[in-house]
Amino acid sequence: MTSGEDEEYPAELSSGGNFVAGPLPDDPAEIDPVDLEEIERRARQELLRVEAELNQRWPETKIEPSLDRITALMTVLGDPQKTYPVIHVAGTNGKGSVTRLVDALLSRLGLRVGRYTSPHLQLVTERIALDGHPIAASKYVDVYRDIEPYVGMVDGAGGPKMSKFEVLTGMAFAAFADAPVDAAVVETGMGGTWDATNVADGQVAVITPVGLDHTDYLGTDLGEIAGEKAGIIKPGSVAIIAEQEPEALRVLLERAVEVDATVARAGSEFGVLRREIAVGGQMLSLQGLGGVYDEIFLPLHGAHQANNALLALAAVEAFFGAGKDRRLDIEAVREAFAAVENPGRLERVRSAPTVLLDAAHNPHGARALATAIEEEFAFRKLTAVIGVLDDKDVRGILEALEPVVSDVVVTKNSSPRAMPLDELNELALSIFGEDRVVAESSLDAAVETAVALVEESDDPGEPLAGGGVLITGSVVTVGDARTLFGKEPA
């Protein structure tokens, strides 16, 4: 199976011979800074070589619905995914945010955590995280080379070779076992039942809101899509379910009954009691499975992020067996959530004018983004820079954003699957009108144009106060923008 929205890695490869690092001193301070830079540079070169090899496999947008290949790999590796407990996260939107929030909370409660997410924003190492940080490029390469012979064995068994996503999933499970971790929080790529991550049996399954996305692969109605997501709910597990449309909820509950899973539903067994907008985020009071958690500051914007924090809290409560009157350490919850970082989700990368990045790439995510903008930001003028992938519901994304943005600059991101600029421009014109649309062929030019638009004023000597730029439409677009603004992978 595949990840949700594929991030294409740059094709350019640096030249140079194979690099073999010698033993490093026990004290990193003994390593000359120049040597550290050279080690990192060569590790990045080798990472590019590994990515070039992986890119020869089926891309993450091509599916052959079977767990046979990933199961075979796990078997020859000794089933590393069974050596630690797993919290498994599926859904249409919010998976990545919930995964990061769970990671932060488990870590603050004293566990060593492995985190697997997809796609990445800037660098593939973001997908496999230990101790809250992406693994080093050298570690990524080492893990791949360690399992490469076993991947070859599976490839040679007949049938399609392993896909890129399947290999990456195997790498993550192996890296977590090698660390070793006390727990892993694993985000599905696409769907659930046939997703490569589903070789793990999560003791807690989290289902974020289910909406229409990837309909070519998952089905054309909410019931079909929910049925695919429900596949991560395993016998005897605890299912933490976000508020859902009735059609989706029915299917999820049927699966839980079928496998005798315990169910906790947002809005029923747990919920957001109070939410107040605060400087830099929001202040929450949450009803968890084990009691009330008040004065929780979350440095993320939007009601959807409050709901994501709620799901993460309930998942960790279920993981530790919390129940009535068995609450987690509230100070630990406060500290974990207050320190959480979530790149590419209403992330501010510049002031004057404010530039925000958000990876909304389907109508459901775009509507949540529009609501957050409307409720929590007071822009006098907001220009959106939008680059999308060709296989998305682009009209739905644009229509969701239209009420909250003054104008748009359409552009093309770095993915080969990017919607052609002329097509995106034509679609935007039909929704926004000629006076509100500008087309730019590159992201950097689009950002420059957007900044100029928000700084326009009737008085040439006074820039427009309260202007903002929103860069959105795709994970790839946001990853490109983070790099453009000098942000490190996170």
GILIN-V294893 format. One record per residue. N is the residue number from 1. RES is the residue in one small letter. D_LAST is the distance of its C-alpha to the last C-alpha in Angstrom with 2 decimals. Layout:
BEGIN
N,RES,D_LAST + N,RES,D_LAST
END
This chain:
BEGIN
1,m,24.54 + 2,t,21.57 + 3,s,18.22 + 4,g,18.57 + 5,e,17.73 + 6,d,17.50 + 7,e,15.08 + 8,e,17.34 + 9,y,16.20 + 10,p,18.04 + 11,a,21.46 + 12,e,22.08 + 13,l,22.29 + 14,s,22.88 + 15,s,26.18 + 16,g,26.94 + 17,g,28.30 + 18,n,26.82 + 19,f,25.06 + 20,v,25.97 + 21,a,24.59 + 22,g,27.29 + 23,p,27.08 + 24,l,24.99 + 25,p,26.53 + 26,d,25.98 + 27,d,24.96 + 28,p,21.94 + 29,a,23.73 + 30,e,26.42 + 31,i,24.34 + 32,d,25.03 + 33,p,22.03 + 34,v,23.36 + 35,d,23.36 + 36,l,19.71 + 37,e,18.88 + 38,e,21.25 + 39,i,19.87 + 40,e,16.34 + 41,r,18.04 + 42,r,20.17 + 43,a,17.53 + 44,r,15.79 + 45,q,19.33 + 46,e,19.91 + 47,l,16.72 + 48,l,18.17 + 49,r,21.45 + 50,v,20.17 + 51,e,18.59 + 52,a,21.96 + 53,e,23.75 + 54,l,21.74 + 55,n,22.30 + 56,q,26.00 + 57,r,25.77 + 58,w,26.07 + 59,p,23.21 + 60,e,21.20 + 61,t,23.56 + 62,k,26.62 + 63,i,27.84 + 64,e,30.64 + 65,p,30.77 + 66,s,31.27 + 67,l,29.69 + 68,d,32.15 + 69,r,29.98 + 70,i,26.98 + 71,t,29.58 + 72,a,31.41 + 73,l,28.36 + 74,m,27.57 + 75,t,31.26 + 76,v,31.51 + 77,l,28.39 + 78,g,30.08 + 79,d,28.21 + 80,p,25.11 + 81,q,23.89 + 82,k,26.95 + 83,t,26.25 + 84,y,24.00 + 85,p,24.08 + 86,v,21.86 + 87,i,20.85 + 88,h,20.80 + 89,v,19.55 + 90,a,21.21 + 91,g,22.22 + 92,t,22.00 + 93,n,19.56 + 94,g,17.23 + 95,k,16.35 + 96,g,12.57 + 97,s,12.94 + 98,v,15.56 + 99,t,13.70 + 100,r,10.92 + 101,l,13.95 + 102,v,15.94 + 103,d,13.47 + 104,a,13.42 + 105,l,17.19 + 106,l,18.10 + 107,s,16.30 + 108,r,18.12 + 109,l,21.27 + 110,g,21.16 + 111,l,19.94 + 112,r,17.75 + 113,v,15.56 + 114,g,14.26 + 115,r,12.11 + 116,y,12.73 + 117,t,11.67 + 118,s,12.69 + 119,p,12.53 + 120,h,9.29 + 121,l,8.58 + 122,q,8.57 + 123,l,8.75 + 124,v,10.45 + 125,t,9.03 + 126,e,6.17 + 127,r,9.47 + 128,i,10.69 + 129,a,9.19 + 130,l,11.61 + 131,d,12.06 + 132,g,8.95 + 133,h,6.67 + 134,p,6.49 + 135,i,10.05 + 136,a,11.37 + 137,a,12.90 + 138,s,16.25 + 139,k,15.79 + 140,y,14.89 + 141,v,18.03 + 142,d,20.08 + 143,v,19.48 + 144,y,20.46 + 145,r,23.49 + 146,d,24.52 + 147,i,24.81 + 148,e,25.97 + 149,p,29.67 + 150,y,29.48 + 151,v,27.85 + 152,g,30.82 + 153,m,33.20 + 154,v,31.97 + 155,d,32.11 + 156,g,35.67 + 157,a,36.89 + 158,g,37.75 + 159,g,36.31 + 160,p,33.06 + 161,k,30.61 + 162,m,27.30 + 163,s,24.83 + 164,k,21.42 + 165,f,19.86 + 166,e,22.36 + 167,v,21.52 + 168,l,17.76 + 169,t,18.80 + 170,g,21.19 + 171,m,18.69 + 172,a,16.48 + 173,f,19.67 + 174,a,20.92 + 175,a,17.89 + 176,f,18.07 + 177,a,21.80 + 178,d,21.58 + 179,a,19.29 + 180,p,21.09 + 181,v,19.40 + 182,d,21.45 + 183,a,19.99 + 184,a,17.71 + 185,v,16.38 + 186,v,16.61 + 187,e,16.18 + 188,t,18.93 + 189,g,18.57 + 190,m,21.75 + 191,g,24.62 + 192,g,25.18 + 193,t,28.54 + 194,w,28.02 + 195,d,24.25 + 196,a,23.49 + 197,t,21.58 + 198,n,24.94 + 199,v,26.36 + 200,a,24.81 + 201,d,27.01 + 202,g,24.98 + 203,q,27.01 + 204,v,25.30 + 205,a,24.71 + 206,v,23.00 + 207,i,24.11 + 208,t,22.43 + 209,p,24.68 + 210,v,26.27 + 211,g,27.02 + 212,l,28.19 + 213,d,25.69 + 214,h,26.07 + 215,t,29.78 + 216,d,30.82 + 217,y,29.39 + 218,l,29.44 + 219,g,32.61 + 220,t,33.95 + 221,d,34.37 + 222,l,32.45 + 223,g,34.57 + 224,e,33.72 + 225,i,29.98 + 226,a,30.10 + 227,g,32.12 + 228,e,29.45 + 229,k,26.73 + 230,a,29.26 + 231,g,29.37 + 232,i,26.64 + 233,i,29.05 + 234,k,30.80 + 235,p,34.15 + 236,g,34.19 + 237,s,30.62 + 238,v,29.65 + 239,a,28.60 + 240,i,26.66 + 241,i,27.41 + 242,a,26.24 + 243,e,29.01 + 244,q,30.15 + 245,e,32.82 + 246,p,36.02 + 247,e,36.11 + 248,a,32.68 + 249,l,33.36 + 250,r,36.65 + 251,v,35.18 + 252,l,32.47 + 253,l,35.17 + 254,e,37.50 + 255,r,34.99 + 256,a,34.51 + 257,v,38.30 + 258,e,38.74 + 259,v,36.59 + 260,d,37.62 + 261,a,34.19 + 262,t,33.99 + 263,v,32.74 + 264,a,31.20 + 265,r,30.84 + 266,a,29.08 + 267,g,31.96 + 268,s,34.32 + 269,e,33.30 + 270,f,30.36 + 271,g,29.32 + 272,v,28.09 + 273,l,31.07 + 274,r,30.10 + 275,r,27.43 + 276,e,27.68 + 277,i,25.65 + 278,a,24.52 + 279,v,23.11 + 280,g,19.35 + 281,g,19.52 + 282,q,22.24 + 283,m,24.45 + 284,l,25.29 + 285,s,28.04 + 286,l,27.42 + 287,q,30.08 + 288,g,28.65 + 289,l,30.62 + 290,g,31.72 + 291,g,32.42 + 292,v,31.24 + 293,y,28.08 + 294,d,28.65 + 295,e,27.04 + 296,i,23.49 + 297,f,21.28 + 298,l,18.32 + 299,p,16.17 + 300,l,15.80 + 301,h,18.54 + 302,g,21.07 + 303,a,23.42 + 304,h,21.37 + 305,q,18.54 + 306,a,21.35 + 307,n,22.50 + 308,n,19.15 + 309,a,19.15 + 310,l,22.75 + 311,l,22.11 + 312,a,19.49 + 313,l,22.05 + 314,a,24.86 + 315,a,23.07 + 316,v,22.46 + 317,e,26.03 + 318,a,27.34 + 319,f,25.48 + 320,f,27.28 + 321,g,30.48 + 322,a,30.57 + 323,g,33.39 + 324,k,36.02 + 325,d,36.08 + 326,r,33.40 + 327,r,30.49 + 328,l,27.26 + 329,d,27.02 + 330,i,26.52 + 331,e,25.15 + 332,a,22.41 + 333,v,21.59 + 334,r,21.69 + 335,e,19.44 + 336,a,16.78 + 337,f,16.71 + 338,a,17.06 + 339,a,13.90 + 340,v,11.65 + 341,e,8.67 + 342,n,8.50 + 343,p,6.94 + 344,g,9.92 + 345,r,12.44 + 346,l,14.88 + 347,e,12.31 + 348,r,14.43 + 349,v,13.73 + 350,r,17.33 + 351,s,20.55 + 352,a,24.14 + 353,p,23.84 + 354,t,20.96 + 355,v,18.48 + 356,l,16.56 + 357,l,14.31 + 358,d,14.87 + 359,a,14.52 + 360,a,17.99 + 361,h,19.75 + 362,n,22.91 + 363,p,25.65 + 364,h,24.74 + 365,g,21.23 + 366,a,22.80 + 367,r,25.46 + 368,a,23.10 + 369,l,21.30 + 370,a,24.78 + 371,t,25.93 + 372,a,23.09 + 373,i,23.79 + 374,e,27.48 + 375,e,27.38 + 376,e,24.90 + 377,f,25.05 + 378,a,28.30 + 379,f,27.84 + 380,r,31.21 + 381,k,29.84 + 382,l,26.69 + 383,t,26.14 + 384,a,23.88 + 385,v,22.43 + 386,i,22.47 + 387,g,21.68 + 388,v,22.19 + 389,l,22.79 + 390,d,26.48 + 391,d,26.69 + 392,k,25.53 + 393,d,27.88 + 394,v,27.46 + 395,r,30.52 + 396,g,29.29 + 397,i,25.99 + 398,l,28.01 + 399,e,30.66 + 400,a,28.26 + 401,l,26.82 + 402,e,30.24 + 403,p,31.55 + 404,v,28.75 + 405,v,28.22 + 406,s,30.88 + 407,d,30.30 + 408,v,27.93 + 409,v,26.95 + 410,v,26.51 + 411,t,24.80 + 412,k,23.61 + 413,n,20.09 + 414,s,19.49 + 415,s,20.18 + 416,p,23.71 + 417,r,24.01 + 418,a,23.68 + 419,m,26.72 + 420,p,29.21 + 421,l,29.32 + 422,d,33.00 + 423,e,32.62 + 424,l,29.81 + 425,n,31.86 + 426,e,34.97 + 427,l,33.36 + 428,a,31.92 + 429,l,35.37 + 430,s,36.99 + 431,i,34.88 + 432,f,34.38 + 433,g,37.48 + 434,e,38.05 + 435,d,37.64 + 436,r,34.05 + 437,v,32.48 + 438,v,31.45 + 439,a,30.18 + 440,e,28.16 + 441,s,27.49 + 442,s,24.15 + 443,l,21.06 + 444,d,21.50 + 445,a,25.15 + 446,a,24.39 + 447,v,22.21 + 448,e,24.99 + 449,t,27.57 + 450,a,25.84 + 451,v,25.56 + 452,a,29.21 + 453,l,30.25 + 454,v,28.91 + 455,e,30.49 + 456,e,33.86 + 457,s,36.69 + 458,d,40.41 + 459,d,40.86 + 460,p,39.48 + 461,g,39.08 + 462,e,36.80 + 463,p,33.32 + 464,l,32.71 + 465,a,31.28 + 466,g,28.69 + 467,g,27.36 + 468,g,23.94 + 469,v,22.05 + 470,l,20.15 + 471,i,18.23 + 472,t,18.22 + 473,g,19.88 + 474,s,17.40 + 475,v,13.90 + 476,v,14.79 + 477,t,16.02 + 478,v,12.98 + 479,g,10.82 + 480,d,13.74 + 481,a,13.82 + 482,r,10.34 + 483,t,11.48 + 484,l,14.85 + 485,f,13.86 + 486,g,12.17 + 487,k,8.59 + 488,e,6.25 + 489,p,3.81 + 490,a,0.00
END
